[in-house]
Amino acid sequence: DLHSFPTRRSSDLEPGLVADDGMQFDLEMWKYARDVKVVSSDPLLGHEHGPNRTAELMGVSVETNSKGQRDREIPYERTPGVMRVAMVGDSLTEGWGVPFESTFSKRIERLYETDGKKAEVVNLGVGNWNTVQEVEHFLTKGHQYKPDIVVLNYFVNDAELTPKPEARKEPSWLLRHCYSCIFVKGRLDTVLRRLTTRQNWADYYLGLYDGGKSKGWLDAKAAIKRLADYCKANNIKLLVAHLPELHDVQNYRFGTVTELVRQSANENGAAFVDLLPRMQFHASEDLWVTPPDPHPNAFANELIAAGLFAALQKLDAPKDEHLQQGAAIPSTVR
């Protein structure tokens, strides 16, 4: 069911008719790459957010600060008496399709405020990064925020291989400037998947791991260790969070991935929280930004925030509080 809408005019686009109502995932991701991202000077990152960028994406305003984060201006210098949490992740952490104040980072700030504690939650999420890139960014730039706690938000596609610098190519002029081309390309991919000429999304995700032996997962696992080692050396607490894939939360197919991430967190002495139980009592489609785009919407971000906040509170509890309960401090937070 395709509908034609007038193309939004800009200096580099010709007017025409394409299916663009501001909510087409393929087109919006293209605008995100064009209007918000820049080529990074770090070849391992490939891309990052540009500073002071503004775009309207999936019906919400996306603005970056002077350091390129989708966040308000937060100086590197710490404010005495204010706790600081660094949120590391990809588009789910960035808050794709969700108003700024509804992202789980900002919701957690308000939960701390309600709990009587001042906290800054720095959103370091950038779309299309994997764990290797997320950790690289934190260790080269994000660490300057000197957080008390780092939260590494892990998603099932974070075991994708990091593109080699020489393999990264600028998109053709046509794809950079043609709305219709992007839309048709995305629709063609959808049709081919429905006709099973391309790999199903679930099979693709599972294939990234090869039972825990794939290079992509081993690279991600090494990055988790790299982050954990830094946190230990700098007296920073680390929480690894599993953000579930939302296509079908009632019949979740990626439990083996969750266990690989849990095991990696445990091996590195990091706390772990699985946020799938927060989602499973809700219809999957109630959690999506749009039916074709199963990024977590504002309601799902609320559920994620509640789960992360509970885990952060346990992680931040005094050691003697755990000992009084007759148990060691857990490495896994449920």
QUIBEL-V42783 format. One line per field, one symbol per residue. ss: DSSP state (h for helix, s for strand, l for the rest). phi: phi as a letter, one per 20 degrees, with the letter a starting at -180 (. if undefined). burial: I if it has 9 or more other C-alpha atoms within 8 Angstrom, else O. A space follows every 50 residues. Layout:
ss->???
phi->???
burial->???
This chain:
ss->llllssllllllllllssllllllhhhhhhhhhhhlssslllllllsssl lllssssllsssslllllllllllllllllllssssssllhhhhlllllh hhlhhhhhhhhhhhllllssssslllllllhhhhhhhhhhlhhhhlllss sssslhhhhlllllhhhlllllhhhhhlhhhhhhhhhhhhhhhhllllll hhhhhhhllhhhllhhhhhhhhhhhhhhhhhhhlllssssssllllllll llllhhhhhhhhhhhhhlllsssslhhhhllllhhhhsssllsssslhhh hhhhhhhhhhhhhhhlllhhhhhhlllllllsll
phi->.dcecgffebfdcefadbecdncegffffffgffddecfefefffnbbff flecbdclncfdcdefdnefaffcfffeegndfccdedrdfffgngmcgg feffffffgfffffencebddeedfcfmedfgfffgfffecfffflffcd deeddfefefffgfgfeecfffgfffcdggffffgfffffffffemecff gfffffffdlmndffgfffffffffgfffffffdldecdedeeffdgbff cfddfffgfffffffffdmefccdeggfdfecfgffdefbgeceffefff ffffgffffffffffefgffffffembfffedde
burial->OOOOIIIOOOOOOOOOIIIIOIIIIIIIIIIIIIIIIIOIOOOIIIOIII IIIIIOIIOIIIIIIOOIIIIOOOOOOOOOOIIIIIIIIIIIIIIIIIII OIIIIIIIIOIIIOOOOIIIIIIIIIIOIIIIIIIIIIIOOIIOIOIIII IIIIIIOIIIOIOOOOOOOOOOOOIOOIIIIIIOOIOOIOOIIOOOOOOO OOOIIIOIIOOOOIOIIIIIIOIIIIIIIOIIOOOIIIIIIIIIIIOOIO OOOOOOIIOIIIOIIIOIOIIIIIIIOIIIOOIIOOIIIOOOOIIIIIII IIIIIIIIIOIIOOIOOOOOOIIOOOOOOOIIIO
